[in-house]
Amino acid sequence: MVKLVAVYRTPEDPAAFDKHYFETHVPLAKKMPGLIKCEIEKVVGSPMPSAETPYLAAHMYFANMDALKAAMASPEGKASAKDLMGFAGKYVRMHFTQVVEG
Amino acid sequence: MVKLVAVYRTPEDPAAFDKHYFETHVPLAKKMPGLIKCEIEKVVGSPMPSAETPYLAAHMYFANMDALKAAMASPEGKASAKDLMGFAGKYVRMHFTQVVEG
């Protein structure tokens, strides 16, 4: 299993961000073909008070890297990416991961 | 569901890090009471070539924040934290998250 992980830093207007994110962006992202699971988490604290923490993260699971890259290249993936860059381009960082346990 | 998330930046000696991490640290962390699931992922790339990406992340799932904090305060949690600080204190950042979808 592999993941496309999107990590967001705290936006200037969290309420407006959340509204667009959950009402518009997540439904678009969930249309990507091959998406097995989408887990979204909000950061609520840290055991390291001085640590810089993200605001929110999304974990999109795919069977393998071919499926992930096909999803990103699909019309649904491109629509999701376009929406993302429009409302959160300056807040988001993305990476690919291989699940090695769990 | 809540998570204790540990994110590691690339260590100076990845092979030595991996050996200690998978052979010693993960078995210790998995002894924490109340741990529901432990997912470990290795970063394998990014669609944003210029983005700083982590090296590895662990996602430890608990029923709620009380269970998570009890796990960290337990003898098993303290043993895991002590081991962590010994071999990876300068590489790791941790935060708590609330799973809001997925």
N, CA and C atoms of all chains as a GROMACS GRO file, in nm:
protein
  612
    1MET      N    1   0.085  -0.120   0.000
    1MET     CA    2   0.000   0.000   0.000
    1MET      C    3   0.089   0.125   0.000
    2VAL      N    4   0.048   0.224  -0.077
    2VAL     CA    5   0.120   0.352  -0.079
    2VAL      C    6   0.021   0.463  -0.045
    3LYS      N    7   0.076   0.578  -0.012
    3LYS     CA    8  -0.009   0.691   0.024
    3LYS      C    9   0.037   0.819  -0.046
    4LEU      N   10  -0.060   0.899  -0.081
    4LEU     CA   11  -0.034   1.039  -0.116
    4LEU      C   12  -0.072   1.117   0.010
    5VAL      N   13   0.028   1.184   0.068
    5VAL     CA   14   0.005   1.256   0.194
    5VAL      C   15   0.011   1.406   0.168
    6ALA      N   16  -0.092   1.476   0.212
    6ALA     CA   17  -0.096   1.622   0.200
    6ALA      C   18  -0.096   1.680   0.341
    7VAL      N   19   0.003   1.763   0.369
    7VAL     CA   20   0.017   1.823   0.502
    7VAL      C   21   0.001   1.974   0.488
    8TYR      N   22  -0.090   2.030   0.567
    8TYR     CA   23  -0.121   2.172   0.558
    8TYR      C   24  -0.072   2.246   0.682
    9ARG      N   25  -0.009   2.361   0.660
    9ARG     CA   26   0.022   2.446   0.774
    9ARG      C   27  -0.100   2.533   0.806
   10THR      N   28  -0.098   2.596   0.921
   10THR     CA   29  -0.215   2.672   0.965
   10THR      C   30  -0.247   2.785   0.868
   11PRO      N   31  -0.369   2.786   0.815
   11PRO     CA   32  -0.407   2.892   0.720
   11PRO      C   33  -0.439   3.023   0.791
   12GLU      N   34  -0.440   3.130   0.713
   12GLU     CA   35  -0.469   3.262   0.772
   12GLU      C   36  -0.612   3.269   0.825
   13ASP      N   37  -0.705   3.204   0.754
   13ASP     CA   38  -0.845   3.203   0.797
   13ASP      C   39  -0.892   3.058   0.808
   14PRO      N   40  -0.870   2.996   0.924
   14PRO     CA   41  -0.901   2.853   0.937
   14PRO      C   42  -1.047   2.820   0.908
   15ALA      N   43  -1.140   2.906   0.944
   15ALA     CA   44  -1.282   2.875   0.920
   15ALA      C   45  -1.311   2.870   0.770
   16ALA      N   46  -1.257   2.968   0.696
   16ALA     CA   47  -1.279   2.970   0.551
   16ALA      C   48  -1.208   2.851   0.485
   17PHE      N   49  -1.088   2.821   0.534
   17PHE     CA   50  -1.014   2.705   0.484
   17PHE      C   51  -1.095   2.578   0.504
   18ASP      N   52  -1.141   2.557   0.627
   18ASP     CA   53  -1.215   2.434   0.660
   18ASP      C   54  -1.340   2.421   0.572
   19LYS      N   55  -1.409   2.533   0.553
   19LYS     CA   56  -1.532   2.528   0.474
   19LYS      C   57  -1.502   2.480   0.332
   20HIS      N   58  -1.402   2.542   0.267
   20HIS     CA   59  -1.369   2.500   0.131
   20HIS      C   60  -1.312   2.359   0.130
   21TYR      N   61  -1.228   2.331   0.227
   21TYR     CA   62  -1.162   2.200   0.231
   21TYR      C   63  -1.264   2.086   0.241
   22PHE      N   64  -1.351   2.094   0.342
   22PHE     CA   65  -1.441   1.982   0.366
   22PHE      C   66  -1.561   1.980   0.271
   23GLU      N   67  -1.607   2.097   0.228
   23GLU     CA   68  -1.728   2.100   0.144
   23GLU      C   69  -1.697   2.086  -0.005
   24THR      N   70  -1.581   2.132  -0.047
   24THR     CA   71  -1.549   2.130  -0.191
   24THR      C   72  -1.430   2.039  -0.222
   25HIS      N   73  -1.318   2.058  -0.150
   25HIS     CA   74  -1.198   1.987  -0.191
   25HIS      C   75  -1.203   1.837  -0.163
   26VAL      N   76  -1.245   1.798  -0.044
   26VAL     CA   77  -1.246   1.655  -0.010
   26VAL      C   78  -1.337   1.576  -0.105
   27PRO      N   79  -1.459   1.626  -0.134
   27PRO     CA   80  -1.542   1.552  -0.230
   27PRO      C   81  -1.474   1.536  -0.367
   28LEU      N   82  -1.400   1.639  -0.412
   28LEU     CA   83  -1.327   1.627  -0.539
   28LEU      C   84  -1.217   1.522  -0.529
   29ALA      N   85  -1.139   1.528  -0.421
   29ALA     CA   86  -1.027   1.435  -0.405
   29ALA      C   87  -1.077   1.291  -0.398
   30LYS      N   88  -1.193   1.273  -0.336
   30LYS     CA   89  -1.245   1.136  -0.321
   30LYS      C   90  -1.293   1.074  -0.452
   31LYS      N   91  -1.304   1.158  -0.557
   31LYS     CA   92  -1.342   1.103  -0.688
   31LYS      C   93  -1.226   1.038  -0.761
   32MET      N   94  -1.104   1.052  -0.709
   32MET     CA   95  -0.988   0.996  -0.780
   32MET      C   96  -1.002   0.845  -0.794
   33PRO      N   97  -0.983   0.794  -0.915
   33PRO     CA   98  -0.994   0.649  -0.936
   33PRO      C   99  -0.884   0.575  -0.861
   34GLY      N  100  -0.921   0.462  -0.802
   34GLY     CA  101  -0.820   0.380  -0.734
   34GLY      C  102  -0.799   0.416  -0.588
   35LEU      N  103  -0.865   0.523  -0.544
   35LEU     CA  104  -0.849   0.563  -0.404
   35LEU      C  105  -0.914   0.459  -0.312
   36ILE      N  106  -0.835   0.402  -0.224
   36ILE     CA  107  -0.885   0.295  -0.136
   36ILE      C  108  -0.941   0.353  -0.007
   37LYS      N  109  -0.875   0.453   0.047
   37LYS     CA  110  -0.917   0.512   0.173
   37LYS      C  111  -0.861   0.653   0.182
   38CYS      N  112  -0.936   0.743   0.243
   38CYS     CA  113  -0.887   0.879   0.265
   38CYS      C  114  -0.906   0.910   0.413
   39GLU      N  115  -0.796   0.924   0.484
   39GLU     CA  116  -0.803   0.956   0.628
   39GLU      C  117  -0.759   1.100   0.647
   40ILE      N  118  -0.842   1.176   0.717
   40ILE     CA  119  -0.810   1.317   0.742
   40ILE      C  120  -0.797   1.338   0.892
   41GLU      N  121  -0.691   1.406   0.931
   41GLU     CA  122  -0.667   1.429   1.074
   41GLU      C  123  -0.637   1.576   1.097
   42LYS      N  124  -0.686   1.625   1.212
   42LYS     CA  125  -0.657   1.762   1.254
   42LYS      C  126  -0.562   1.757   1.374
   43VAL      N  127  -0.461   1.841   1.371
   43VAL     CA  128  -0.365   1.842   1.482
   43VAL      C  129  -0.430   1.910   1.602
   44VAL      N  130  -0.417   1.844   1.719
   44VAL     CA  131  -0.483   1.896   1.840
   44VAL      C  132  -0.383   1.923   1.952
   45GLY      N  133  -0.254   1.905   1.925
   45GLY     CA  134  -0.156   1.932   2.030
   45GLY      C  135  -0.026   1.861   2.001
   46SER      N  136   0.066   1.870   2.097
   46SER     CA  137   0.196   1.807   2.081
   46SER      C  138   0.256   1.780   2.217
   47PRO      N  139   0.327   1.668   2.232
   47PRO     CA  140   0.401   1.647   2.357
   47PRO      C  141   0.529   1.730   2.360
   48MET      N  142   0.559   1.796   2.247
   48MET     CA  143   0.679   1.880   2.238
   48MET      C  144   0.631   2.023   2.217
   49PRO      N  145   0.612   2.099   2.325
   49PRO     CA  146   0.547   2.230   2.314
   49PRO      C  147   0.616   2.326   2.216
   50SER      N  148   0.746   2.309   2.198
   50SER     CA  149   0.817   2.403   2.111
   50SER      C  150   0.815   2.359   1.965
   51ALA      N  151   0.762   2.241   1.938
   51ALA     CA  152   0.767   2.189   1.801
   51ALA      C  153   0.668   2.262   1.711
   52GLU      N  154   0.711   2.285   1.589
   52GLU     CA  155   0.621   2.337   1.487
   52GLU      C  156   0.530   2.223   1.444
   53THR      N  157   0.401   2.241   1.454
   53THR     CA  158   0.310   2.133   1.416
   53THR      C  159   0.228   2.176   1.295
   54PRO      N  160   0.187   2.079   1.214
   54PRO     CA  161   0.098   2.113   1.103
   54PRO      C  162  -0.042   2.145   1.154
   55TYR      N  163  -0.129   2.185   1.063
   55TYR     CA  164  -0.268   2.216   1.096
   55TYR      C  165  -0.357   2.095   1.070
   56LEU      N  166  -0.335   2.033   0.956
   56LEU     CA  167  -0.422   1.924   0.910
   56LEU      C  168  -0.343   1.836   0.815
   57ALA      N  169  -0.379   1.709   0.806
   57ALA     CA  170  -0.316   1.621   0.708
   57ALA      C  171  -0.418   1.526   0.650
   58ALA      N  172  -0.399   1.493   0.522
   58ALA     CA  173  -0.484   1.395   0.455
   58ALA      C  174  -0.396   1.282   0.404
   59HIS      N  175  -0.443   1.160   0.425
   59HIS     CA  176  -0.369   1.040   0.384
   59HIS      C  177  -0.455   0.963   0.285
   60MET      N  178  -0.410   0.964   0.160
   60MET     CA  179  -0.487   0.897   0.054
   60MET      C  180  -0.416   0.768   0.014
   61TYR      N  181  -0.485   0.656   0.035
   61TYR     CA  182  -0.425   0.524   0.017
   61TYR      C  183  -0.456   0.467  -0.121
   62PHE      N  184  -0.351   0.412  -0.183
   62PHE     CA  185  -0.365   0.344  -0.313
   62PHE      C  186  -0.290   0.210  -0.306
   63ALA      N  187  -0.326   0.121  -0.399
   63ALA     CA  188  -0.267  -0.013  -0.397
   63ALA      C  189  -0.115  -0.009  -0.420
   64ASN      N  190  -0.071   0.077  -0.510
   64ASN     CA  191   0.072   0.084  -0.542
   64ASN      C  192   0.100   0.217  -0.614
   65MET      N  193   0.227   0.244  -0.643
   65MET     CA  194   0.264   0.374  -0.701
   65MET      C  195   0.202   0.394  -0.840
   66ASP      N  196   0.188   0.285  -0.916
   66ASP     CA  197   0.125   0.299  -1.048
   66ASP      C  198  -0.018   0.351  -1.034
   67ALA      N  199  -0.091   0.295  -0.938
   67ALA     CA  200  -0.230   0.337  -0.916
   67ALA      C  201  -0.234   0.482  -0.868
   68LEU      N  202  -0.141   0.518  -0.779
   68LEU     CA  203  -0.138   0.656  -0.728
   68LEU      C  204  -0.110   0.754  -0.842
   69LYS      N  205  -0.011   0.723  -0.924
   69LYS     CA  206   0.025   0.816  -1.032
   69LYS      C  207  -0.085   0.822  -1.139
   70ALA      N  208  -0.152   0.710  -1.163
   70ALA     CA  209  -0.265   0.711  -1.256
   70ALA      C  210  -0.378   0.798  -1.202
   71ALA      N  211  -0.400   0.792  -1.070
   71ALA     CA  212  -0.505   0.874  -1.008
   71ALA      C  213  -0.472   1.022  -1.023
   72MET      N  214  -0.346   1.059  -1.002
   72MET     CA  215  -0.308   1.199  -1.013
   72MET      C  216  -0.318   1.249  -1.157
   73ALA      N  217  -0.293   1.160  -1.252
   73ALA     CA  218  -0.297   1.198  -1.394
   73ALA      C  219  -0.437   1.195  -1.452
   74SER      N  220  -0.533   1.141  -1.379
   74SER     CA  221  -0.672   1.129  -1.430
   74SER      C  222  -0.740   1.266  -1.430
   75PRO      N  223  -0.850   1.280  -1.505
   75PRO     CA  224  -0.925   1.407  -1.502
   75PRO      C  225  -0.967   1.444  -1.359
   76GLU      N  226  -1.008   1.345  -1.280
   76GLU     CA  227  -1.049   1.372  -1.142
   76GLU      C  228  -0.931   1.419  -1.058
   77GLY      N  229  -0.815   1.358  -1.080
   77GLY     CA  230  -0.695   1.399  -1.007
   77GLY      C  231  -0.653   1.539  -1.043
   78LYS      N  232  -0.663   1.571  -1.173
   78LYS     CA  233  -0.625   1.706  -1.218
   78LYS      C  234  -0.723   1.811  -1.164
   79ALA      N  235  -0.852   1.777  -1.159
   79ALA     CA  236  -0.951   1.872  -1.106
   79ALA      C  237  -0.925   1.896  -0.957
   80SER      N  238  -0.890   1.790  -0.887
   80SER     CA  239  -0.862   1.802  -0.744
   80SER      C  240  -0.736   1.887  -0.721
   81ALA      N  241  -0.633   1.864  -0.801
   81ALA     CA  242  -0.507   1.939  -0.788
   81ALA      C  243  -0.528   2.086  -0.820
   82LYS      N  244  -0.609   2.113  -0.921
   82LYS     CA  245  -0.636   2.252  -0.959
   82LYS      C  246  -0.709   2.324  -0.846
   83ASP      N  247  -0.809   2.258  -0.789
   83ASP     CA  248  -0.881   2.317  -0.676
   83ASP      C  249  -0.786   2.340  -0.558
   84LEU      N  250  -0.701   2.241  -0.531
   84LEU     CA  251  -0.606   2.251  -0.419
   84LEU      C  252  -0.516   2.372  -0.434
   85MET      N  253  -0.457   2.387  -0.552
   85MET     CA  254  -0.363   2.498  -0.573
   85MET      C  255  -0.435   2.633  -0.562
   86GLY      N  256  -0.564   2.633  -0.599
   86GLY     CA  257  -0.639   2.758  -0.593
   86GLY      C  258  -0.666   2.808  -0.453
   87PHE      N  259  -0.695   2.718  -0.362
   87PHE     CA  260  -0.734   2.765  -0.227
   87PHE      C  261  -0.628   2.738  -0.121
   88ALA      N  262  -0.530   2.651  -0.152
   88ALA     CA  263  -0.436   2.612  -0.045
   88ALA      C  264  -0.294   2.590  -0.094
   89GLY      N  265  -0.263   2.641  -0.214
   89GLY     CA  266  -0.130   2.618  -0.269
   89GLY      C  267  -0.017   2.661  -0.178
   90LYS      N  268  -0.040   2.770  -0.105
   90LYS     CA  269   0.070   2.819  -0.020
   90LYS      C  270   0.074   2.749   0.116
   91TYR      N  271  -0.024   2.668   0.146
   91TYR     CA  272  -0.026   2.600   0.276
   91TYR      C  273   0.015   2.453   0.270
   92VAL      N  274   0.007   2.393   0.152
   92VAL     CA  275   0.018   2.248   0.143
   92VAL      C  276   0.155   2.200   0.097
   93ARG      N  277   0.198   2.089   0.154
   93ARG     CA  278   0.315   2.015   0.105
   93ARG      C  279   0.271   1.871   0.089
   94MET      N  280   0.313   1.806  -0.019
   94MET     CA  281   0.269   1.670  -0.046
   94MET      C  282   0.388   1.576  -0.062
   95HIS      N  283   0.368   1.453  -0.021
   95HIS     CA  284   0.470   1.351  -0.047
   95HIS      C  285   0.405   1.214  -0.064
   96PHE      N  286   0.484   1.125  -0.123
   96PHE     CA  287   0.441   0.986  -0.144
   96PHE      C  288   0.507   0.900  -0.036
   97THR      N  289   0.433   0.805   0.018
   97THR     CA  290   0.494   0.714   0.114
   97THR      C  291   0.458   0.569   0.082
   98GLN      N  292   0.546   0.482   0.128
   98GLN     CA  293   0.521   0.338   0.123
   98GLN      C  294   0.489   0.294   0.264
   99VAL      N  295   0.373   0.230   0.282
   99VAL     CA  296   0.338   0.179   0.415
   99VAL      C  297   0.422   0.053   0.439
  100VAL      N  298   0.507   0.056   0.541
  100VAL     CA  299   0.596  -0.059   0.565
  100VAL      C  300   0.548  -0.146   0.681
  101GLU      N  301   0.458  -0.091   0.762
  101GLU     CA  302   0.396  -0.170   0.871
  101GLU      C  303   0.261  -0.112   0.902
  102GLY      N  304   0.166  -0.202   0.934
  102GLY     CA  305   0.038  -0.152   0.989
  102GLY      C  306  -0.077  -0.154   0.891
  103MET      N  307  -1.135   0.851   1.716
  103MET     CA  308  -0.998   0.796   1.718
  103MET      C  309  -0.897   0.911   1.717
  104VAL      N  310  -0.792   0.895   1.795
  104VAL     CA  311  -0.685   0.994   1.793
  104VAL      C  312  -0.553   0.924   1.760
  105LYS      N  313  -0.453   1.005   1.726
  105LYS     CA  314  -0.324   0.947   1.690
  105LYS      C  315  -0.210   1.023   1.758
  106LEU      N  316  -0.110   0.948   1.794
  106LEU     CA  317   0.020   1.005   1.827
  106LEU      C  318   0.104   0.987   1.702
  107VAL      N  319   0.145   1.099   1.642
  107VAL     CA  320   0.219   1.093   1.516
  107VAL      C  321   0.364   1.133   1.540
  108ALA      N  322   0.456   1.050   1.496
  108ALA     CA  323   0.599   1.080   1.507
  108ALA      C  324   0.654   1.094   1.366
  109VAL      N  325   0.712   1.209   1.337
  109VAL     CA  326   0.767   1.236   1.204
  109VAL      C  327   0.918   1.255   1.216
  110TYR      N  328   0.992   1.180   1.136
  110TYR     CA  329   1.139   1.183   1.144
  110TYR      C  330   1.198   1.248   1.020
  111ARG      N  331   1.295   1.337   1.042
  111ARG     CA  332   1.370   1.387   0.926
  111ARG      C  333   1.482   1.288   0.895
  112THR      N  334   1.543   1.305   0.779
  112THR     CA  335   1.643   1.207   0.734
  112THR      C  336   1.761   1.202   0.831
  113PRO      N  337   1.791   1.084   0.884
  113PRO     CA  338   1.903   1.073   0.978
  113PRO      C  339   2.038   1.073   0.906
  114GLU      N  340   2.142   1.098   0.983
  114GLU     CA  341   2.277   1.100   0.923
  114GLU      C  342   2.316   0.963   0.871
  115ASP      N  343   2.277   0.858   0.943
  115ASP     CA  344   2.309   0.721   0.901
  115ASP      C  345   2.178   0.642   0.892
  116PRO      N  346   2.113   0.647   0.776
  116PRO     CA  347   1.981   0.583   0.765
  116PRO      C  348   1.983   0.433   0.796
  117ALA      N  349   2.088   0.363   0.759
  117ALA     CA  350   2.092   0.218   0.783
  117ALA      C  351   2.094   0.189   0.933
  118ALA      N  352   2.177   0.264   1.007
  118ALA     CA  353   2.184   0.245   1.152
  118ALA      C  354   2.053   0.287   1.218
  119PHE      N  355   1.995   0.396   1.168
  119PHE     CA  356   1.866   0.441   1.220
  119PHE      C  357   1.761   0.332   1.199
  120ASP      N  358   1.751   0.281   1.078
  120ASP     CA  359   1.649   0.180   1.048
  120ASP      C  360   1.665   0.056   1.135
  121LYS      N  361   1.790   0.015   1.154
  121LYS     CA  362   1.815  -0.105   1.234
  121LYS      C  363   1.762  -0.085   1.376
  122HIS      N  364   1.801   0.026   1.439
  122HIS     CA  365   1.753   0.049   1.576
  122HIS      C  366   1.602   0.071   1.577
  123TYR      N  367   1.554   0.146   1.480
  123TYR     CA  368   1.412   0.179   1.477
  123TYR      C  369   1.326   0.054   1.468
  124PHE      N  370   1.353  -0.029   1.368
  124PHE     CA  371   1.264  -0.144   1.345
  124PHE      C  372   1.291  -0.261   1.441
  125GLU      N  373   1.417  -0.277   1.484
  125GLU     CA  374   1.448  -0.393   1.567
  125GLU      C  375   1.428  -0.365   1.716
  126THR      N  376   1.444  -0.241   1.758
  126THR     CA  377   1.437  -0.209   1.901
  126THR      C  378   1.321  -0.115   1.932
  127HIS      N  379   1.313  -0.003   1.859
  127HIS     CA  380   1.216   0.098   1.900
  127HIS      C  381   1.070   0.057   1.874
  128VAL      N  382   1.042   0.008   1.755
  128VAL     CA  383   0.904  -0.028   1.722
  128VAL      C  384   0.849  -0.135   1.817
  129PRO      N  385   0.925  -0.241   1.847
  129PRO     CA  386   0.873  -0.339   1.945
  129PRO      C  387   0.843  -0.275   2.081
  130LEU      N  388   0.926  -0.179   2.125
  130LEU     CA  389   0.898  -0.110   2.252
  130LEU      C  390   0.770  -0.027   2.242
  131ALA      N  391   0.757   0.049   2.133
  131ALA     CA  392   0.640   0.136   2.117
  131ALA      C  393   0.511   0.053   2.112
  132LYS      N  394   0.520  -0.065   2.050
  132LYS     CA  395   0.400  -0.149   2.036
  132LYS      C  396   0.353  -0.208   2.169
  133LYS      N  397   0.436  -0.196   2.272
  133LYS     CA  398   0.394  -0.247   2.405
  133LYS      C  399   0.304  -0.148   2.478
  134MET      N  400   0.289  -0.028   2.425
  134MET     CA  401   0.207   0.072   2.496
  134MET      C  402   0.063   0.023   2.512
  135PRO      N  403   0.008   0.031   2.633
  135PRO     CA  404  -0.129  -0.013   2.655
  135PRO      C  405  -0.227   0.076   2.578
  136GLY      N  406  -0.330   0.014   2.523
  136GLY     CA  407  -0.433   0.092   2.454
  136GLY      C  408  -0.403   0.120   2.308
  137LEU      N  409  -0.284   0.081   2.262
  137LEU     CA  410  -0.250   0.105   2.121
  137LEU      C  411  -0.337   0.016   2.033
  138ILE      N  412  -0.411   0.078   1.943
  138ILE     CA  413  -0.504   0.005   1.857
  138ILE      C  414  -0.436  -0.039   1.728
  139LYS      N  415  -0.355   0.052   1.672
  139LYS     CA  416  -0.288   0.022   1.546
  139LYS      C  417  -0.164   0.109   1.536
  140CYS      N  418  -0.060   0.057   1.474
  140CYS     CA  419   0.062   0.137   1.451
  140CYS      C  420   0.096   0.125   1.304
  141GLU      N  421   0.084   0.235   1.232
  141GLU     CA  422   0.116   0.235   1.089
  141GLU      C  423   0.245   0.311   1.068
  142ILE      N  424   0.338   0.248   0.998
  142ILE     CA  425   0.467   0.311   0.972
  142ILE      C  426   0.483   0.328   0.822
  143GLU      N  427   0.526   0.447   0.781
  143GLU     CA  428   0.542   0.475   0.638
  143GLU      C  429   0.678   0.539   0.613
  144LYS      N  430   0.736   0.501   0.498
  144LYS     CA  431   0.862   0.562   0.455
  144LYS      C  432   0.833   0.652   0.336
  145VAL      N  433   0.892   0.769   0.336
  145VAL     CA  434   0.870   0.862   0.226
  145VAL      C  435   0.950   0.815   0.104
  146VAL      N  436   0.883   0.809  -0.011
  146VAL     CA  437   0.947   0.758  -0.132
  146VAL      C  438   0.950   0.861  -0.245
  147GLY      N  439   0.902   0.983  -0.219
  147GLY     CA  440   0.905   1.083  -0.325
  147GLY      C  441   0.806   1.194  -0.296
  148SER      N  442   0.793   1.282  -0.392
  148SER     CA  443   0.701   1.394  -0.377
  148SER      C  444   0.661   1.445  -0.513
  149PRO      N  445   0.535   1.489  -0.528
  149PRO     CA  446   0.497   1.554  -0.653
  149PRO      C  447   0.546   1.699  -0.658
  150MET      N  448   0.606   1.746  -0.545
  150MET     CA  449   0.660   1.881  -0.537
  150MET      C  450   0.810   1.868  -0.518
  151PRO      N  451   0.886   1.867  -0.625
  151PRO     CA  452   1.029   1.833  -0.616
  151PRO      C  453   1.106   1.923  -0.520
  152SER      N  454   1.059   2.046  -0.501
  152SER     CA  455   1.136   2.137  -0.416
  152SER      C  456   1.094   2.128  -0.269
  153ALA      N  457   0.990   2.048  -0.241
  153ALA     CA  458   0.940   2.042  -0.104
  153ALA      C  459   1.034   1.964  -0.014
  154GLU      N  460   1.046   2.012   0.108
  154GLU     CA  461   1.120   1.936   0.210
  154GLU      C  462   1.030   1.822   0.255
  155THR      N  463   1.077   1.700   0.244
  155THR     CA  464   0.994   1.586   0.284
  155THR      C  465   1.055   1.518   0.405
  156PRO      N  466   0.970   1.456   0.488
  156PRO     CA  467   1.026   1.379   0.599
  156PRO      C  468   1.089   1.249   0.549
  157TYR      N  469   1.150   1.175   0.641
  157TYR     CA  470   1.212   1.046   0.608
  157TYR      C  471   1.116   0.933   0.636
  158LEU      N  472   1.050   0.940   0.749
  158LEU     CA  473   0.965   0.830   0.796
  158LEU      C  474   0.862   0.888   0.892
  159ALA      N  475   0.747   0.823   0.901
  159ALA     CA  476   0.648   0.865   1.000
  159ALA      C  477   0.580   0.742   1.059
  160ALA      N  478   0.544   0.754   1.187
  160ALA     CA  479   0.469   0.649   1.256
  160ALA      C  480   0.338   0.709   1.306
  161HIS      N  481   0.230   0.634   1.287
  161HIS     CA  482   0.097   0.679   1.328
  161HIS      C  483   0.043   0.578   1.429
  162MET      N  484   0.033   0.620   1.554
  162MET     CA  485  -0.012   0.530   1.661
  162MET      C  486  -0.153   0.570   1.702
  163TYR      N  487  -0.246   0.477   1.681
  163TYR     CA  488  -0.390   0.504   1.699
  163TYR      C  489  -0.436   0.462   1.838
  164PHE      N  490  -0.515   0.551   1.901
  164PHE     CA  491  -0.576   0.523   2.031
  164PHE      C  492  -0.724   0.563   2.024
  165ALA      N  493  -0.802   0.509   2.118
  165ALA     CA  494  -0.947   0.536   2.117
  165ALA      C  495  -0.978   0.683   2.139
  166ASN      N  496  -0.904   0.748   2.228
  166ASN     CA  497  -0.930   0.889   2.260
  166ASN      C  498  -0.806   0.948   2.329
  167MET      N  499  -0.810   1.077   2.359
  167MET     CA  500  -0.692   1.143   2.415
  167MET      C  501  -0.658   1.089   2.555
  168ASP      N  502  -0.759   1.051   2.632
  168ASP     CA  503  -0.729   0.994   2.764
  168ASP      C  504  -0.646   0.866   2.749
  169ALA      N  505  -0.685   0.782   2.656
  169ALA     CA  506  -0.612   0.657   2.633
  169ALA      C  507  -0.470   0.686   2.583
  170LEU      N  508  -0.457   0.784   2.494
  170LEU     CA  509  -0.324   0.820   2.442
  170LEU      C  510  -0.234   0.870   2.556
  171LYS      N  511  -0.288   0.960   2.638
  171LYS     CA  512  -0.205   1.016   2.745
  171LYS      C  513  -0.173   0.912   2.852
  172ALA      N  514  -0.267   0.820   2.876
  172ALA     CA  515  -0.239   0.710   2.971
  172ALA      C  516  -0.128   0.621   2.916
  173ALA      N  517  -0.129   0.597   2.785
  173ALA     CA  518  -0.024   0.515   2.722
  173ALA      C  519   0.112   0.580   2.737
  174MET      N  520   0.118   0.712   2.713
  174MET     CA  521   0.246   0.783   2.723
  174MET      C  522   0.298   0.786   2.867
  175ALA      N  523   0.205   0.788   2.963
  175ALA     CA  524   0.244   0.795   3.105
  175ALA      C  525   0.273   0.658   3.164
  176SER      N  526   0.243   0.552   3.090
  176SER     CA  527   0.264   0.416   3.141
  176SER      C  528   0.412   0.381   3.142
  177PRO      N  529   0.454   0.278   3.217
  177PRO     CA  530   0.596   0.235   3.213
  177PRO      C  531   0.640   0.201   3.071
  178GLU      N  532   0.550   0.139   2.993
  178GLU     CA  533   0.586   0.103   2.855
  178GLU      C  534   0.604   0.230   2.769
  179GLY      N  535   0.519   0.329   2.792
  179GLY     CA  536   0.531   0.455   2.718
  179GLY      C  537   0.659   0.529   2.754
  180LYS      N  538   0.692   0.527   2.881
  180LYS     CA  539   0.814   0.596   2.924
  180LYS      C  540   0.939   0.525   2.871
  181ALA      N  541   0.935   0.392   2.868
  181ALA     CA  542   1.050   0.317   2.814
  181ALA      C  543   1.067   0.346   2.665
  182SER      N  544   0.955   0.356   2.594
  182SER     CA  545   0.960   0.385   2.451
  182SER      C  546   1.013   0.527   2.427
  183ALA      N  547   0.965   0.624   2.507
  183ALA     CA  548   1.010   0.763   2.493
  183ALA      C  549   1.158   0.777   2.524
  184LYS      N  550   1.204   0.703   2.626
  184LYS     CA  551   1.347   0.710   2.663
  184LYS      C  552   1.433   0.656   2.549
  185ASP      N  553   1.391   0.543   2.494
  185ASP     CA  554   1.464   0.486   2.381
  185ASP      C  555   1.465   0.584   2.263
  186LEU      N  556   1.349   0.643   2.236
  186LEU     CA  557   1.335   0.737   2.124
  186LEU      C  558   1.432   0.854   2.137
  187MET      N  559   1.432   0.915   2.255
  187MET     CA  560   1.519   1.032   2.274
  187MET      C  561   1.666   0.994   2.261
  188GLY      N  562   1.698   0.869   2.300
  188GLY     CA  563   1.838   0.824   2.294
  188GLY      C  564   1.891   0.809   2.153
  189PHE      N  565   1.807   0.758   2.062
  189PHE     CA  566   1.863   0.731   1.928
  189PHE      C  567   1.811   0.827   1.821
  190ALA      N  568   1.703   0.902   1.852
  190ALA     CA  569   1.643   0.984   1.745
  190ALA      C  570   1.590   1.118   1.795
  191GLY      N  571   1.632   1.160   1.913
  191GLY     CA  572   1.578   1.285   1.969
  191GLY      C  573   1.593   1.403   1.877
  192LYS      N  574   1.703   1.407   1.803
  192LYS     CA  575   1.724   1.524   1.718
  192LYS      C  576   1.656   1.512   1.581
  193TYR      N  577   1.600   1.396   1.553
  193TYR     CA  578   1.535   1.378   1.422
  193TYR      C  579   1.382   1.383   1.429
  194VAL      N  580   1.327   1.362   1.550
  194VAL     CA  581   1.183   1.339   1.559
  194VAL      C  582   1.105   1.462   1.605
  195ARG      N  583   0.985   1.477   1.549
  195ARG     CA  584   0.886   1.574   1.597
  195ARG      C  585   0.757   1.497   1.615
  196MET      N  586   0.685   1.524   1.725
  196MET     CA  587   0.562   1.449   1.751
  196MET      C  588   0.444   1.543   1.767
  197HIS      N  589   0.328   1.494   1.726
  197HIS     CA  590   0.206   1.570   1.754
  197HIS      C  591   0.088   1.475   1.771
  198PHE      N  592  -0.017   1.530   1.832
  198PHE     CA  593  -0.142   1.457   1.852
  198PHE      C  594  -0.241   1.500   1.746
  199THR      N  595  -0.317   1.405   1.693
  199THR     CA  596  -0.420   1.442   1.597
  199THR      C  597  -0.552   1.375   1.631
  200GLN      N  598  -0.658   1.438   1.585
  200GLN     CA  599  -0.793   1.381   1.591
  200GLN      C  600  -0.829   1.337   1.450
  201VAL      N  601  -0.864   1.211   1.433
  201VAL     CA  602  -0.906   1.165   1.301
  201VAL      C  603  -1.049   1.216   1.278
  202VAL      N  604  -1.067   1.298   1.174
  202VAL     CA  605  -1.198   1.358   1.150
  202VAL      C  606  -1.273   1.290   1.035
  203GLU      N  607  -1.198   1.215   0.954
  203GLU     CA  608  -1.262   1.136   0.848
  203GLU      C  609  -1.173   1.017   0.816
  204GLY      N  610  -1.238   0.904   0.784
  204GLY     CA  611  -1.161   0.790   0.730
  204GLY      C  612  -1.139   0.679   0.829
   0.00000   0.00000   0.00000
